Amino acid sequence: KKKKKKIMKKNYTFLIALLLSFHLYAQDTFSIIAVDPATGEVGSAGASCVDGIGAFGGLIDIITDIIPGRGGVNSQAYVCIPNSNLASAIEQMEAGLSPDEIIDFLINNDNCASQNFNPAFRQYGVADLDPQGNPRTAGFTGNLADDFKDDIQGATYSVQGNILLNETVLTNMENNFNNTDGNLADKLMAAMQGANFAGADARCLDRGTSSTAAYLVVYQATDAPGDPTLRLNIEEMPFGEEPIDSLQILYDDFVLSLPDNSLKNNVRIFPNPVSDQFQVVLPPSTFISKIEVFDMSGKQVYLQTQFTGLNTGEVIDSSSFTKGVYFVRVTSPQKTQTLKIIKN
């Protein structure tokens, strides 16, 4: 009994030490945050080599947060758990700040005790859609984050990493994202595969893997906060097992679970931008059950559920819509498709 008590005490002490160390700081490495201006989707993916990260459910709820239909932030390198700087960034995005303004705010208002509130140890990536639906991005890498470190921005994405083997990790991710056809989730998964080699996170080189944990999350514009269409999370893999391979398996299973007769890429809106009315153009002999329109805040401003059998198109009265960006969601018994419109 005494021996058992001693073992329990050691385990308890180890757990407390682990919790304290993560509360003070945790280092997270390569990630991407991106938006799709055509659909309003926002997504994030990333991976890291951190022992014990599984005790916190992996990376997904530590380094990234997303406002559906608006944008998202990745906060990494030295962070607090809970990630107080990430929470501050999302608050500023909700208040209407642009990605560049959010970065400036975080630098001037660091909210994490790790490294004595010094923003030089932080790394951020931000991507959003402005009030007109145009993509904006920004990134920041503090000069005291661990090498190799860098961040790269494109029109719709920010890729960032620290403690990397070399710059190839980020350039591979960027190239895969840009050169992959498909939806935002397809492009994010491809970006992660760009970093699927031993030592992408340099701490995992001796394991022969890129990392120990990985995730991918995508919100459609009409998803509720905290309830994304796609959430894949590899909390932590055993020594020598590749989390990006496991992430790909989960992603392939997700894709295979989708109905074959999807509306995806078959619905069009004309004209766009719209004025007093627009037409939802459907493939021949298509049965739909619902058409909804949502504003940028996620509020439903139009609903139609009555249709005359098989349709080739529906005319929507948008005369009462104020100027701005809206998302049209078309639902069939098997699938939905969301498209962005701009009201002039």
GUROBA-299956 format. One record per residue (C-alpha): residue number from 0; x, y, z; residue in three letters. Coordinates in steps of 0.02 Angstrom, whole numbers, plus 50000, padded with zeros to 5 digits. Layout:
NUM,X,Y,Z,Ala
...
! end
This chain:
0,50000,50000,50000,Lys
1,50142,50118,50042,Lys
2,50223,50084,49873,Lys
3,50061,50117,49781,Lys
4,50038,50279,49876,Lys
5,50214,50333,49830,Lys
6,50183,50297,49645,Ile
7,50020,50394,49650,Met
8,50109,50539,49732,Lys
9,50243,50539,49596,Lys
10,50111,50536,49459,Asn
11,50016,50677,49542,Tyr
12,50175,50780,49558,Thr
13,50216,50750,49375,Phe
14,50041,50803,49322,Leu
15,50050,50963,49424,Ile
16,50221,51003,49349,Ala
17,50154,50971,49174,Leu
18,50003,51082,49203,Leu
19,50109,51222,49273,Leu
20,50234,51214,49131,Ser
21,50096,51223,49000,Phe
22,50008,51364,49092,His
23,50168,51466,49081,Leu
24,50217,51425,48904,Tyr
25,50199,51301,48763,Ala
26,50284,51308,48595,Gln
27,50187,51266,48439,Asp
28,50258,51260,48267,Thr
29,50190,51257,48090,Phe
30,50012,51310,48045,Ser
31,49903,51395,47916,Ile
32,49748,51504,47933,Ile
33,49645,51542,47777,Ala
34,49481,51608,47708,Val
35,49384,51572,47549,Asp
36,49303,51733,47485,Pro
37,49194,51636,47363,Ala
38,49106,51535,47500,Thr
39,49142,51629,47661,Gly
40,49229,51476,47733,Glu
41,49367,51500,47863,Val
42,49489,51362,47908,Gly
43,49647,51321,48003,Ser
44,49770,51177,48010,Ala
45,49930,51146,48105,Gly
46,50048,51026,48192,Ala
47,50179,51026,48329,Ser
48,50303,50915,48420,Cys
49,50254,50937,48602,Val
50,50263,50793,48725,Asp
51,50109,50783,48835,Gly
52,49999,50892,48723,Ile
53,49870,50754,48720,Gly
54,49829,50794,48901,Ala
55,49757,50958,48837,Phe
56,49661,50881,48692,Gly
57,49795,50922,48565,Gly
58,49829,51088,48480,Leu
59,49661,51127,48405,Ile
60,49587,51222,48553,Asp
61,49752,51302,48603,Ile
62,49824,51392,48451,Ile
63,49675,51433,48339,Thr
64,49504,51515,48348,Asp
65,49381,51562,48211,Ile
66,49232,51677,48189,Ile
67,49121,51593,48057,Pro
68,49098,51696,47900,Gly
69,49225,51824,47960,Arg
70,49400,51758,47995,Gly
71,49519,51674,48114,Gly
72,49682,51687,48210,Val
73,49825,51568,48247,Asn
74,49930,51611,48400,Ser
75,50087,51508,48431,Gln
76,50271,51501,48486,Ala
77,50272,51543,48673,Tyr
78,50090,51545,48730,Val
79,49989,51534,48889,Cys
80,49858,51399,48915,Ile
81,49721,51456,48904,Pro
82,49789,51561,48761,Asn
83,49752,51736,48824,Ser
84,49828,51824,48673,Asn
85,49720,51720,48557,Leu
86,49565,51770,48655,Ala
87,49617,51953,48642,Ser
88,49642,51936,48454,Ala
89,49468,51864,48429,Ile
90,49392,52002,48535,Glu
91,49475,52131,48423,Gln
92,49415,52042,48265,Met
93,49238,52043,48334,Glu
94,49258,52230,48367,Ala
95,49298,52257,48182,Gly
96,49487,52274,48179,Leu
97,49580,52220,48021,Ser
98,49717,52086,48027,Pro
99,49854,52218,48027,Asp
100,49766,52312,48166,Glu
101,49747,52152,48267,Ile
102,49934,52117,48252,Ile
103,49974,52294,48309,Asp
104,49855,52275,48456,Phe
105,49934,52110,48510,Leu
106,50110,52182,48502,Ile
107,50060,52331,48609,Asn
108,49946,52235,48729,Asn
109,50028,52067,48763,Asp
110,49919,51971,48885,Asn
111,50025,51816,48922,Cys
112,50140,51798,49072,Ala
113,50255,51680,48977,Ser
114,50421,51769,48945,Gln
115,50363,51916,49051,Asn
116,50230,51981,48931,Phe
117,50359,52004,48793,Asn
118,50281,51999,48617,Pro
119,50452,51961,48542,Ala
120,50422,51779,48590,Phe
121,50254,51766,48499,Arg
122,50200,51716,48325,Gln
123,50032,51755,48242,Tyr
124,49938,51726,48081,Gly
125,49774,51814,48042,Val
126,49654,51800,47894,Ala
127,49481,51876,47875,Asp
128,49350,51946,47756,Leu
129,49320,52133,47761,Asp
130,49142,52205,47763,Pro
131,49138,52193,47572,Gln
132,49193,52011,47576,Gly
133,49371,52042,47519,Asn
134,49510,51937,47598,Pro
135,49641,52015,47711,Arg
136,49791,51934,47795,Thr
137,49933,51977,47913,Ala
138,50068,51890,48011,Gly
139,50198,51921,48144,Phe
140,50351,51827,48204,Thr
141,50441,51894,48357,Gly
142,50630,51901,48344,Asn
143,50649,51798,48503,Leu
144,50541,51651,48445,Ala
145,50646,51495,48417,Asp
146,50730,51465,48248,Asp
147,50698,51423,48112,Phe
148,50551,51542,48111,Lys
149,50455,51642,47983,Asp
150,50281,51686,47920,Asp
151,50216,51701,47741,Ile
152,50056,51785,47683,Gln
153,49956,51766,47523,Gly
154,49793,51847,47471,Ala
155,49688,51724,47572,Thr
156,49808,51640,47693,Tyr
157,49946,51657,47821,Ser
158,50073,51517,47848,Val
159,50187,51525,48000,Gln
160,50306,51417,48097,Gly
161,50445,51411,48225,Asn
162,50572,51280,48282,Ile
163,50570,51217,48103,Leu
164,50701,51112,48015,Leu
165,50714,51247,47881,Asn
166,50612,51364,47771,Glu
167,50556,51218,47661,Thr
168,50419,51178,47786,Val
169,50329,51342,47754,Leu
170,50364,51355,47567,Thr
171,50302,51177,47540,Asn
172,50143,51216,47637,Met
173,50114,51375,47537,Glu
174,50147,51291,47369,Asn
175,50031,51145,47408,Asn
176,49893,51263,47463,Phe
177,49906,51369,47306,Asn
178,49924,51224,47183,Asn
179,49783,51114,47247,Thr
180,49612,51118,47164,Asp
181,49460,51094,47273,Gly
182,49378,51175,47422,Asn
183,49463,51258,47569,Leu
184,49475,51095,47667,Ala
185,49561,51009,47520,Asp
186,49688,51149,47510,Lys
187,49722,51149,47697,Leu
188,49748,50961,47699,Met
189,49869,50978,47553,Ala
190,49962,51115,47645,Ala
191,49987,50998,47792,Met
192,50055,50863,47678,Gln
193,50185,50988,47622,Gly
194,50260,50977,47796,Ala
195,50247,50788,47810,Asn
196,50431,50744,47828,Phe
197,50545,50700,47973,Ala
198,50596,50850,48076,Gly
199,50476,50976,48000,Ala
200,50462,51024,48182,Asp
201,50647,51006,48221,Ala
202,50610,50930,48392,Arg
203,50535,50776,48308,Cys
204,50685,50737,48196,Leu
205,50744,50595,48308,Asp
206,50568,50520,48305,Arg
207,50567,50514,48115,Gly
208,50405,50614,48109,Thr
209,50352,50791,48070,Ser
210,50266,50816,48237,Ser
211,50168,50731,48376,Thr
212,49997,50815,48355,Ala
213,49898,50889,48210,Ala
214,49727,50962,48171,Tyr
215,49616,51031,48032,Leu
216,49458,51135,48058,Val
217,49343,51222,47933,Val
218,49190,51330,47968,Tyr
219,49062,51367,47834,Gln
220,48994,51544,47839,Ala
221,48831,51485,47915,Thr
222,48905,51370,48048,Asp
223,48875,51415,48229,Ala
224,49029,51464,48332,Pro
225,49104,51308,48409,Gly
226,49013,51193,48287,Asp
227,49117,51182,48127,Pro
228,49071,51079,47975,Thr
229,49241,50993,47987,Leu
230,49344,50963,48143,Arg
231,49485,50835,48137,Leu
232,49602,50821,48285,Asn
233,49751,50706,48313,Ile
234,49783,50742,48496,Glu
235,49951,50653,48512,Glu
236,50032,50505,48423,Met
237,50147,50373,48498,Pro
238,50334,50388,48468,Phe
239,50378,50364,48284,Gly
240,50200,50375,48216,Glu
241,50158,50518,48096,Glu
242,50008,50626,48146,Pro
243,49987,50703,47973,Ile
244,49963,50527,47901,Asp
245,49829,50498,48032,Ser
246,49751,50667,47992,Leu
247,49744,50619,47808,Gln
248,49655,50456,47851,Ile
249,49524,50552,47950,Leu
250,49505,50676,47808,Tyr
251,49484,50540,47677,Asp
252,49351,50458,47785,Asp
253,49261,50625,47798,Phe
254,49264,50652,47609,Val
255,49202,50475,47575,Leu
256,49057,50503,47695,Ser
257,48989,50646,47589,Leu
258,48844,50606,47472,Pro
259,48892,50580,47290,Asp
260,48747,50685,47226,Asn
261,48809,50845,47304,Ser
262,48754,51017,47246,Leu
263,48935,51074,47260,Lys
264,48995,51181,47114,Asn
265,48828,51157,47023,Asn
266,48731,51306,47091,Val
267,48762,51480,47019,Arg
268,48698,51654,47062,Ile
269,48660,51784,46929,Phe
270,48691,51929,46929,Pro
271,48822,51952,47065,Asn
272,48841,52086,47132,Pro
273,48653,52098,47152,Val
274,48531,52242,47162,Ser
275,48343,52220,47189,Asp
276,48337,52037,47141,Gln
277,48446,51891,47088,Phe
278,48423,51716,47021,Gln
279,48484,51555,47099,Val
280,48524,51451,46945,Val
281,48511,51263,46971,Leu
282,48561,51111,46868,Pro
283,48417,51038,46765,Pro
284,48291,50932,46861,Ser
285,48363,50978,47030,Thr
286,48255,50958,47185,Phe
287,48291,51082,47324,Ile
288,48210,51095,47494,Ser
289,48268,51263,47559,Lys
290,48352,51427,47509,Ile
291,48418,51539,47648,Glu
292,48512,51704,47648,Val
293,48621,51758,47795,Phe
294,48708,51923,47829,Asp
295,48889,51937,47889,Met
296,48835,51919,48071,Ser
297,48751,51752,48034,Gly
298,48574,51821,48047,Lys
299,48449,51741,47929,Gln
300,48371,51876,47819,Val
301,48279,51766,47693,Tyr
302,48200,51593,47696,Leu
303,48108,51498,47559,Gln
304,48043,51321,47584,Thr
305,47903,51309,47456,Gln
306,47951,51257,47279,Phe
307,47858,51188,47128,Thr
308,47939,51017,47109,Gly
309,48098,51006,47005,Leu
310,48179,51175,46974,Asn
311,48302,51258,46859,Thr
312,48307,51421,46954,Gly
313,48228,51533,47085,Glu
314,48215,51723,47084,Val
315,48252,51801,47253,Ile
316,48190,51974,47302,Asp
317,48338,52066,47379,Ser
318,48267,52242,47374,Ser
319,48256,52250,47564,Ser
320,48437,52196,47591,Phe
321,48556,52333,47646,Thr
322,48722,52354,47556,Lys
323,48853,52225,47602,Gly
324,48901,52042,47594,Val
325,48777,51898,47612,Tyr
326,48786,51709,47602,Phe
327,48656,51609,47506,Val
328,48634,51430,47566,Arg
329,48544,51309,47450,Val
330,48490,51143,47526,Thr
331,48441,50981,47440,Ser
332,48392,50820,47531,Pro
333,48572,50762,47514,Gln
334,48684,50915,47526,Lys
335,48700,51103,47544,Thr
336,48801,51233,47450,Gln
337,48842,51406,47513,Thr
338,48884,51551,47396,Leu
339,48932,51731,47429,Lys
340,48839,51880,47355,Ile
341,48870,52066,47365,Ile
342,48723,52186,47375,Lys
343,48760,52354,47293,Asn
! end
